[in-house]
Amino acid sequence: MMTAMNPLHRLPLPSIAGLLVLVVFCNSCAHVQRLSQPTTTVELRCDDLANPLGIDDTQPRLSWKIQSTARDERQTAYRLLVASTADALARDSGDLWDSGEVKSDQSILVAYAGQPLLSFSRCFWKVQVWDKDGNQSPWSETARWSIGLLHSSDWQAKWIGLDGPKKRAKPDDRRLPSRYLRKEFNLEKPLQRATVSICGLGIFELQLNGGKIGDHVLEPALSEYDKRAFYETFDVTPQLRSGANAIGVILGNGRFFGPRPPGGTTTFGYPKLFLQLDIDYADGTKGQVVSDESWKITTNGPICANNEYDGEEYDATREMKGWSEAGFDDSAWQSAQIVSPGSPHLAAQMIPPMKVIETIHPVSMIHHTNYIYDLQGGHLEHITTNDIYIYDMGQNIVGWCRLTADGPTGVTITLRYAETLAADGSLYTKNLRTAKATDTYTMRHSGEETFEPTFIYHGFRYVEVTGYLVEPTISNLVGCVVHDDLPSTGEFSCSNPTLNQIAHNIYWGTRGNYRSMPTDCPQRDERQGWTGDRSEESKGESFLFDVSAFYSKWLQDLHDGQRDSGSLPDVAPAFWTVYRNGVSWASTYLILSHALYDQYGDLRPIQAHYDSAKKWIDYITRFMTNGIIATNTYGDWCVPPASPLEIHSKDPARNTAGALISTAYFYRDLGLMARSAKLLGKSADERRFKKMASAVKEAFNHRFLNSETGRYSNGTQTSSALALGDGLSPNNDEEQKTFNQLVNHIETTTDGHIGTGVIGCQWLMRDLSNHGRIDLAYRIATQTTYPSWGYMAQKGATTIWELWNGDTADPAMNSGNHVMLIGDLNIWLFEYLGGIRPDPSAPGFKKIIIQPEPCGDLTWAKATHESPYGTIATDWKRANGQFTLNVDIPANSSAIVILPSGATRHIGSGHYEFNEQTKNAQ
Ligand code: BGC
C-alpha cells in the first residue's frame, strides 16, 4: 500500500525514454576542481531558531550547517560546548555541557543533554566537527539561547487592563481605542542585565524610555486563548539607564477582542497586559518591575480605533509627547484595573516574529476628481470637488502603507485598501465583505508627518487616498510587506514565462498568508487558519520558506483546539468554532506532522501529536460504516464551475462524492498513523493501523471502483487522483486503468485543463508525473485559458486566487490571495522540474534525490533549496541533443542523481556537472 509515498516510485518515463538514444554519463569530465578550504560550521540553530530568547524547552535541539568546498565531505564526529557565560565559552569551558567528541554524522536536531536548565538560564554555545578525514574544524561562532519562565511561580506580574465599556455603542463596534499603559521606575545601582517577558493581548507594542523595543509587529502569535497565550522575551539592557526610567505598552484589539466569527461579536475579552521586567544588578542582587495596579492607563491616545480587519484611526493631535518616558504627567490617566487572566497558560513564543519584511514603491498613481453637485433652486450647483488618488503597488501584497503627508492641523487623510479596481477605476471592495480596510490619519501640525498603523493589516494592491489638500506624489506612499520572518529557502525559474509568473504568484500568495498561523486569505472578514487549505500544499511551502518552527506551532494550535471527544477543528486556532468532522480538513494534522519529518528530519511533531492523532482516528472511526466514512463537509471545494458567475459548481459531473473523499483521506491517515507507529516503535499500533487501512481499502474499492473501466464513482479527476495518490488501486492493472481514466478525462473532457478543486489538486501534478505523463502535467501547468493558474496570471493576478474563475465569480467568497489552489504545484516545480526531493529513508535531505524531468518545451530550469544541511541547487538545460545538469550538494548529505535516460549515480557533497545526449533536437 501507499505506493505514492515512495518517491522512487516513478515509472521510467515512457514518453520521454523513447526519445533517448545515447546516454553519456560523464560527471567527471566537467568536474569542477575547487581549492579545498577548511571545513567550518555555520548557521547555528536552537529549536530551528537563530539565537532565541526565553524558550521553554529545556532539551532544545541544536543544529548547524557544515561549509566545505571539498567533495564528499561528511561529518564523522562533533563536539558541542554550552556555557553559562560568553566568557566561559571563550575559554572553551562547557560548564553546562561539554558533549566531548561524539562519533556521529548527526548535525541537525541534536538534543541538549547537559546540566538541567532552569528558568532564566542563559546558554552560550559553539560546535566543532571532524571531517571525513578526521580533520578538526575550528570552533563555530558563538550562538546563544535563553530559557524563559518555566513555572507559574516565576511570574510576579498581574493581568492588567481596562474592562470596558461594558456595552458596545453598536453591535458591530469592533474598533476599540488602543490602551496606553505606563510605569516609571528607578535604577539605583549599576545594571548587568534586564529582560522583559511580556504578553499583551490581543497585540502589543513595547516601549522603553521613549523608543519601541525591537522590530516585531502584530505580536504575540495568535493562539487558542482558552488554552494558552504566548509571551515574548526581550533583552532591554541597552535601553535602560541609571536613575529614572519608564516602560510604556500600547495594546491593540487583535483577535483577542475581535476574533470576527461570522455575523458575531464574540470576544475573549478586552485587551490586557502581563509583563515582568527582571533586573540583574552588577552587584549580584535582583530587581523586578511587574504589571500591577500601580500602572496607569488611558484610552485617550492617538490610536482612537483599531481593528485588524477594519483598519486604524490615528489622530496625531492626540499624541502624548513623552508618554513612555520618565517625568511624563499622567495625572489625567486612570489606574490600571486588575483583570481576569487572558489565558490559563503562558507559553514561550517559539516562532520567528512578524516584521515589516520589505517595503515596495507604487508603480503608478492616478488622480480622479469627483465633482459633487446638489440641486439648488431647480438647478445643479457645484458644491465641492473631491480629489481621489489611487495608488497601484503593482503587486497584491499584505501589510499596510506608510504615508508621508503635509497639511494643516486637524485635516484627516483616509486610506482605503482593495485587491482590484472596478471597471470605472474605483476600488473594488465587495469581496472584502464586512472588512472595512480603511485607515485614517489626522494631521498634527503643518509640515511633513509620517503615519504607519500599528495594530492592523490589509491584503491589497490598490490604495485610495482622499483628504489630501495638496496634490500628493507617488512617493508619498510606501507599501510595507508584513509577515512572519521565516527564512527564505529557495527559488525556481525556467524557460517558460507563464510558469515563472505562476511561481512568482505562488511566492507572494504564500508569504501574504503567514500571520503567525497560515491564513486562508489576508483581506476579507475571514483570515482564518483553515486546515484543509494546507494539506499537501504545506509541503510545497517548505521550498519557499523555512516553516519548521512555524508549522510546529500550528500543530500545537490544532492540538489545543481538539475537543475532549477527539474531534479536531476545521479552523485553528478555532476563532471560528467549526467542528464538522469531514475528515479531509482535519487530516492536515497528520499530513503536516509527516511533512515536517520528511522535509526537516524532525520526528518531534509526530511524537508530540501521536496520542491526539490516535484519539482523532478513534473518534472518526465512529463515523465509519462498513469501511466507508460518509461525513464530508466541503467536498472537492472550489472545483471549476462551468458558469463564470458560480462559486461552487452544481454540476454533478464535476463534483466528487463526499464519501469517496473522506474514505480516501482516512485511508491515507491510517497509512500515516502506521508510519508514525513504526517510527515510534509501537508495533502493535502499527499492525492495527495497517489492518484497518487494508479493510478501508477493500471497502473503498468495493464501493467506488468499476473494475472493468478503472473508474472510481463518477470518474472525476479528483476521484482518480485520490485513488492514485493514496495507492488505493487493488493492483497494478487497475491502477493503470484508473490512470488511463484520469488521462482521458483531462485530454477529452477538460481539454488539457485542471478539473479539480482543492482536494484533487493536492495530488494531480505528481500523480501524472509519477505515472509517466509529466508532459500532461506540464500542459495543465502552462495553460493560460480557464481554468488554470496561467489564466489567473493572464488576467493580471500577482497571487493565486481562491476560485479558478476569480475574475468573474460572485464576490461573496472570492479572494484574490488564497493558497489552497496551489495544491501540489509548488512541490512539482521544485521536485520534478527542479528535481530536488528529500529521500524519506533519510529525511530532512540527509539523502537527496536529484531527478529533474525535462518536459514540454522547457529548455532549462533551475532550483535551489536551503535544506537543513545547506544549499542544494540544480540547473539543467537541453539544446542540440545535449542535456546538461549542474548540481550542488551540501556537506554531510548525499544524493542519488537520476538523469532523464534513467541512468543513476550516487554522489556526495560538492559541485557536479552531468551530460547526456538525447535523440530529439532539444
Ligand atoms: C475559506 C477556505 C476554507 C473554506 C472551508 C472558506 O471560506 O476561505 O479557504 O477552506 O472556507 O469551508
Residues whose N, C-alpha, C, O or C-beta is under 5 A from the ligand:
A	BS01	BGC	D520 W530 G532 D533 Y634
